């Protein structure tokens, strides 16, 4: 990473700095398939509940001021499908009006909304009646996105159809760790095809209302490495993960062909109507590197987070690996699309390690840009401490810390640093 050269230390003037959240993790008061999962005692702490979350639904205007104070000009938020369509085909007007008002507020304040339509959660009826592995899922989804797209009329928004479909498929269909809780490769493959089709349907619905809104999705990209560097099976596993977890869906939505690859050959492939060139930008969520190890029996593989550079794992136990950020961004150049970093961040419960993390990751981003990756935006995960899925309330990903008892928001030391870089577009040390 070149230190000090004028070019690599400056972001372009039109580069976007922003922050991200998702509805279920911050809004509060939502009942959906995830709240049922909690009630069934499936989180690490079986008593943990999302509940009122951090009450972002009621504190939206005050939270927008927090976004402004960061000098951020984009806010990635998601619509909660369960709020919008609590019963099949019955839309909640108050919820729709509430979301529209939020998008208008952001726009008025010069903050561009980046709106995710699906961020892991569903109304209760969806997995019960029309789960993703069934063709009927698409009719349900089409009805929802047609309604949701109306919210974008006349607004300058960026639309993110799906958040991390690869993580949802791994967690919800292959590993049984999140709802709907399957452990079934056949269902995973069926659901994967339908999620790609869902992206295409959502794109069509959005373009019908707002043809100029850029539409893409947010993919979770990891760096994979062999847990035992000398072991050829671990090496093959890393390639398999890289091809399928990182790239299969992105490739499908650029070429129209969804493929499962094994090292050296394509195991199965399907052509998806309308999927070719169906992204206007690539959304990237980057956090860490995983080391993969082959196991001689089910589940056949495990991943571990190592700390070979002795930087200290983040509090959730993930390796800090900014080099990997540059690596994945450079890899994406092959898709010839503008890149938006839709998430990047760390769990820092002490609250003082985020400035250094930002500095390292921004340096990596500039390095990737200099090498030809067309990165246009960086959205930090997260604006606020929030409910972290399986881990519930332990992790603290927020630029603003939230007191769990009072829900009061407090600046962390990273806020001033974020504002300085976001407003000057100059990468200086924290
Ligand atoms: C990503 C999710 C996001 C958040 C971060 C920490 O995988 O998209 O909701 O939980 O991880």
Boltz pocket constraint, residues with backbone or C-beta under 6 A from the ligand:
constraints:
  - pocket:
      binder: B
      contacts: [[A, 22], [A, 25], [A, 163], [A, 164], [A, 167], [A, 220], [A, 285], [A, 343], [A, 381], [A, 387], [A, 388], [A, 389], [A, 397]]
      max_distance: 6.0
